[in-house]
Every structure is written in structure tokens, then in C-alpha cells.
Amino acid sequence: MIEVTGLSKRYGDVTAVHGMTFACAPGTVTGFLGPNGAGKSTTMRMICGMTPPTTGTATVAGTEYRKIANPARHVGALLDPSAQHGGRTGRETLALTARLIGVPPRRADAMLDMVGLAGKAARRPVRAYSLGMRQRLGIAQALLGDPSVLILDEPANGLDPEGIRWMRTLLRGFADKGGTVLLSSHLLREVEAVADRFVVVARGRVVAQGTAADLLAGRTGTFVRGLDPAALGAALAAAGLPATPDASGAFTVAADAARVGRAAAAAGAVLVELRPAGDGLEDLFLSLTADREPVA
Ligand SMILES: Nc1ncnc2c1ncn2[C@@H]1O[C@H](COP(=O)(O)OP(=O)(O)OP(=O)(O)O)[C@@H](O)[C@H]1O
């Protein structure tokens, strides 16, 4: 469980994070979404005890990160893949961490294998790694202590489509076994397929949170296009359905698809398109985060 309560961070006159409150439950993946500069990294750094909050609290399993004994055994974090020492090989990096956190060295090899960095890749210095390889190494490092919580800042950066799919499967499996995952991204499509819940942030504040269904509740409607726009417009009007035409002659109707379809059928209007209105998660995310100016 991750609990963030009234968390704020000011840097001089910039408020990077402003009164954020949210929680991530075991068994779930939470997508932490927001445009560049929204305050995601700062929040994750505060949860992981790397940046002190100005006000508010962040706890993992009820305890502040800094007060957890051997935190890597409870919380796996990937906050900055470029922070790894470039002169060490992937294997040395993990072996060193394994020793520091008290896990057997063979677990380092198992993790390298799991993230696809076994063999030759493990023996190359990290400075020769691509960003995607660094992300994989960072994920291996985060998992090394067999934690129950994962906090990953933009882990999909630098991963190819196969790598992104691999990561999704890994995170889903982790959560399905009872783990808690907080996963940030500035791109909805990177987290949409794996997240159970979303915390959407903009300008340092939480602007929406919940499941996709929660976020989209009340934003329903039906998009409909007829072969003859005038005939369809007349059919919708005759059925008393409120319809807004667009420039192409299609309509967004404040009614479900069945009612719209029936109205068209009753008037003999031929439909060429009938679907939920285009107010999907992506549109919602863009409209919630449209203004990218940070709060001063
Ligand atoms: N150490 C710092 N000193 C001053 N300002 C900072 C510092 N760290 C972050 N900020 C500012 O805080 C705001 C939030 O930054 P943060 O990196 O948390 O956003 P983000 O959502 O993670 O964005 P990105 O996706 O670009 O990393 C930005 O305006 C940033 O410039």
C-alpha cells in the first residue's frame, strides 16, 4: 500500500507538487499520468525518501520510506536509469546491490536473466547500454530485493514496442501476485493497457483519479453518421433525442446506441457509423492536462 496525503513540494517560488492525496492498493497497478513538469518525478522521489516534502506525508505499508529498515526488501524503485555507474557492468551493478541489501548473488543472475540482460549483455559496462537496456537493468535492480511495492518513473522510456509489452506482462504478473505498482508516464497509451487505476496530475495537482470507468462516468453519448445527414437529423429530432451535428454531418447524441439506432430505423435512415462518442480516456486526459504551465 502506498499512501500520499496532502503532499506538497516548493522550490523557491515554484510549487512542483501541491497538496496531492492518493493511495495505491496491493494487487493493483496505478498509472501516474501527467504531462512533462506535472510533478510526477518529484512525488515519486518524495515517496522514496529522496526529496523531503514541504508539507504532507507519504508512506509505504504505513511507514515513511526513510524509516523502513532495509527498504529495498519492501520497495523497488526505478527513478533515474542514468544514475547507474557507467564503469560497472550490469552484473557488477546487481551483484553490488545484492550484497548491500543482503540477497544471495544468484538472485542477481536470476534478475538479469528475467529482464533479458543475461550472458554477454551482463558483462558489458553500463555506459555502453542503450536507454532501453538501462531501463531493464533498473527494473532488475528494483526487483532484486523481492519487494511488495514497485515505484517506476517513466520505465517505458527507451523501450521498444516488444520491451513495453514485456514490461506490461511483468507488472501485471507482479500485481496479480498481490504487489502494489505505481507507474508514471506522460503518455496514456503506455500505461492504459496495464493500469487498473489512474492518478492524473497537472501543474502539481491531482486533477482526476479512479478506474477508467470512474473517469469516464457521465461522459457518455453516441456518435452516429447517416448516409443522408438531413434524414438522420430529422429522425433524431422526431424521436426527441438531443443531437449535436459536427462539420461532417455526423451527430453526437445524448442517448445510448440502442435508442439512436431505433430512432434511425423507425425513420428508415441508413446508418454508416454508430459508436460511443469519441470522448475516450485519451480525450479526457488531454482536456484535464491541457494547460502545461506549472503553478507558481
Ligand atoms: N530540484 C528542483 N529545483 C527546482 N525546480 C524543480 C526541481 N525539481 C523539479 N522542479 C520543478 O518542479 C516541477 C515538476 O517537475 P517534475 O520533474 O516532478 O515533473 P514530472 O511530471 O516528473 O515531469 P517529467 O515528465 O518532465 O519528468 C517542474 O516545474 C520542475 O521544473
PDBQT file of the ligand as one rigid body, heavy atoms in Angstrom, charges set to zero:
ROOT
HETATM    1  N1  LIG A 301      15.297  20.356  -7.848  1.00  0.00    +0.000 N 
HETATM    2  C1  LIG A 301      14.434  21.213  -8.387  1.00  0.00    +0.000 A 
HETATM    3  N2  LIG A 301      14.599  22.546  -8.290  1.00  0.00    +0.000 NA
HETATM    4  C2  LIG A 301      13.716  23.401  -8.824  1.00  0.00    +0.000 A 
HETATM    5  N3  LIG A 301      12.609  23.048  -9.503  1.00  0.00    +0.000 NA
HETATM    6  C3  LIG A 301      12.385  21.733  -9.650  1.00  0.00    +0.000 A 
HETATM    7  C4  LIG A 301      13.273  20.737  -9.104  1.00  0.00    +0.000 A 
HETATM    8  N4  LIG A 301      12.772  19.504  -9.409  1.00  0.00    +0.000 NA
HETATM    9  C5  LIG A 301      11.637  19.720 -10.099  1.00  0.00    +0.000 A 
HETATM   10  N5  LIG A 301      11.401  21.042 -10.257  1.00  0.00    +0.000 N 
HETATM   11  C6  LIG A 301      10.252  21.658 -10.950  1.00  0.00    +0.000 C 
HETATM   12  O1  LIG A 301       9.091  21.054 -10.453  1.00  0.00    +0.000 OA
HETATM   13  C7  LIG A 301       8.130  20.859 -11.470  1.00  0.00    +0.000 C 
HETATM   14  C8  LIG A 301       7.736  19.416 -11.514  1.00  0.00    +0.000 C 
HETATM   15  O2  LIG A 301       8.811  18.633 -12.007  1.00  0.00    +0.000 OA
HETATM   16  P1  LIG A 301       8.796  17.036 -12.076  1.00  0.00    +0.000 P 
HETATM   17  O3  LIG A 301      10.117  16.595 -12.623  1.00  0.00    +0.000 OA
HETATM   18  O4  LIG A 301       8.372  16.481 -10.784  1.00  0.00    +0.000 OA
HETATM   19  O5  LIG A 301       7.657  16.781 -13.150  1.00  0.00    +0.000 OA
HETATM   20  P2  LIG A 301       7.333  15.455 -13.968  1.00  0.00    +0.000 P 
HETATM   21  O6  LIG A 301       5.854  15.352 -14.008  1.00  0.00    +0.000 OA
HETATM   22  O7  LIG A 301       8.093  14.304 -13.426  1.00  0.00    +0.000 OA
HETATM   23  O8  LIG A 301       7.849  15.821 -15.404  1.00  0.00    +0.000 OA
HETATM   24  P3  LIG A 301       8.772  14.994 -16.426  1.00  0.00    +0.000 P 
HETATM   25  O9  LIG A 301       7.874  14.005 -17.063  1.00  0.00    +0.000 OA
HETATM   26  O10 LIG A 301       9.233  16.065 -17.364  1.00  0.00    +0.000 OA
HETATM   27  O11 LIG A 301       9.891  14.400 -15.611  1.00  0.00    +0.000 OA
HETATM   28  C9  LIG A 301       8.763  21.372 -12.751  1.00  0.00    +0.000 C 
HETATM   29  O12 LIG A 301       8.324  22.698 -12.946  1.00  0.00    +0.000 OA
HETATM   30  C10 LIG A 301      10.235  21.334 -12.430  1.00  0.00    +0.000 C 
HETATM   31  O13 LIG A 301      10.924  22.298 -13.179  1.00  0.00    +0.000 OA
ENDROOT
TORSDOF 0
